[in-house]
Amino acid sequence: MLRTEYNDVVVDHFESPHNALPEQESAVAGAQLANCTRVSGQGGSVSGGVWIAFELEIERQVISHARFRAYGCPHSIALASWLTERLVGEKLDSSYTLDQREIVSVLELPTEKMRSVLVAEDALRACAHQLESKEAC
């Protein structure tokens, strides 16, 4: 169990990550599925302390499903897990930005952990760039 410095949302998403990609399953970049396009992107680095990768299924420019892999502190992992649920229904393009106020509010993210948000944005922008180079359904 995590210490009390983490709120219930962080504890939930860290202890039981939602939509995590299994280690043995690899993301298939740009794969065409029946009604959507699958894209993947990553940001940060393990050596830098925070790494987040997303695999998104996109239907008509809108995220229909999101999965993740992450390395980092409990806040970073909880952020990636929480985002997989929050992103569904969002339109993805290269100008996509995360609502930092919402993230800080929901996850009670300390200022020193805001780097995780930037890493997640980098991963999402990588997904968007990949999507722009493919033809979405």
C-alpha positions in Angstrom: 0.0 0.0 0.0 1.3 3.5 -0.9 1.9 6.1 1.8 -0.8 8.6 2.5 1.0 11.3 0.5 -0.9 10.0 -2.6 -4.6 10.5 -3.1 -7.1 7.7 -3.8 -6.9 8.2 -7.6 -3.1 7.8 -7.6 -3.3 4.8 -5.3 -6.0 3.1 -7.5 -4.2 3.7 -10.8 -0.7 2.8 -9.4 -1.7 -0.4 -7.6 -4.1 -1.6 -10.3 -3.1 0.2 -13.6 -6.0 0.5 -16.0 -5.4 -0.4 -19.7 -1.7 -1.3 -19.2 -0.1 -3.1 -22.2 1.2 -6.5 -21.2 5.1 -6.8 -21.4 5.0 -9.5 -24.0 2.6 -7.7 -26.3 4.2 -5.2 -28.6 2.5 -2.2 -30.1 2.0 -2.3 -33.8 2.6 1.1 -35.2 0.2 2.3 -37.8 -1.6 -1.0 -38.0 -5.0 -0.9 -39.7 -7.8 -2.5 -37.7 -11.3 -3.2 -38.9 -12.7 0.3 -38.2 -9.7 2.3 -37.0 -6.0 3.0 -37.1 -3.7 2.0 -34.3 -0.8 4.4 -33.5 1.9 4.4 -30.8 4.3 7.0 -29.4 6.5 7.5 -26.5 8.2 10.2 -24.5 10.9 10.6 -21.9 13.4 7.9 -21.1 14.0 5.3 -18.4 17.5 6.8 -17.8 15.8 10.1 -17.2 13.4 8.7 -14.6 10.1 9.0 -16.6 9.1 7.1 -19.7 5.6 6.8 -21.0 4.3 5.0 -24.2 0.8 5.0 -25.5 -0.9 2.8 -28.0 -4.1 4.5 -29.3 -6.9 3.3 -31.5 -8.3 6.1 -33.6 -11.6 6.3 -35.4 -12.2 9.4 -37.5 -9.5 11.4 -35.7 -11.0 10.5 -32.3 -9.4 8.2 -29.7 -11.6 5.2 -29.2 -9.2 3.1 -27.0 -5.9 3.8 -25.2 -3.3 1.6 -23.6 0.0 2.4 -22.0 3.4 1.3 -20.6 5.2 3.5 -18.2 8.3 3.7 -16.0 8.6 6.2 -13.2 7.3 7.2 -9.8 3.7 6.3 -8.7 2.5 9.7 -9.9 3.9 9.0 -13.4 2.4 5.6 -13.7 -1.0 6.7 -12.3 -1.0 9.6 -14.8 -0.5 7.3 -17.7 -3.1 4.9 -16.5 -5.6 7.7 -15.7 -5.0 9.3 -19.2 -6.0 6.0 -20.9 -9.5 6.6 -19.6 -9.5 10.4 -19.9 -8.4 10.4 -23.6 -11.2 8.3 -25.0 -13.4 10.6 -27.1 -10.8 13.2 -27.5 -9.7 14.4 -31.0 -6.0 13.7 -31.6 -3.9 16.1 -33.7 -0.4 17.5 -33.4 -1.6 20.5 -31.4 -3.2 18.3 -28.7 -2.3 19.5 -25.2 -3.2 18.1 -21.8 -5.2 20.1 -19.3 -2.6 20.6 -16.6 -5.1 22.1 -14.2 -7.3 19.1 -14.4 -4.4 16.7 -13.9 -3.1 18.6 -10.9 -6.6 18.7 -9.4 -7.5 15.1 -10.0 -4.1 13.5 -9.2 -3.0 16.2 -6.7 0.2 16.2 -8.7 3.0 18.1 -6.9 4.8 20.8 -8.9 8.0 18.7 -8.9 6.2 15.9 -10.7 4.9 18.1 -13.6 7.6 16.7 -15.8 5.5 13.6 -16.1 2.8 15.6 -17.8 5.3 16.9 -20.4 6.5 13.4 -21.1 2.9 12.2 -21.6 2.3 15.1 -24.0 5.4 14.2 -25.9 4.1 10.6 -26.2 0.7 11.8 -27.4 2.3 14.2 -29.9 4.3 11.2 -31.3 1.0 9.3 -31.7 -0.5 12.3 -33.5 2.5 12.7 -35.8 2.2 9.0 -36.7 -1.5 9.4 -37.3 -0.9 12.3 -39.6 1.4 10.2 -41.7 -1.3 7.5 -42.0 -4.8 7.6 -43.4 -7.3 7.2 -40.6 -10.6 5.5 -41.1 
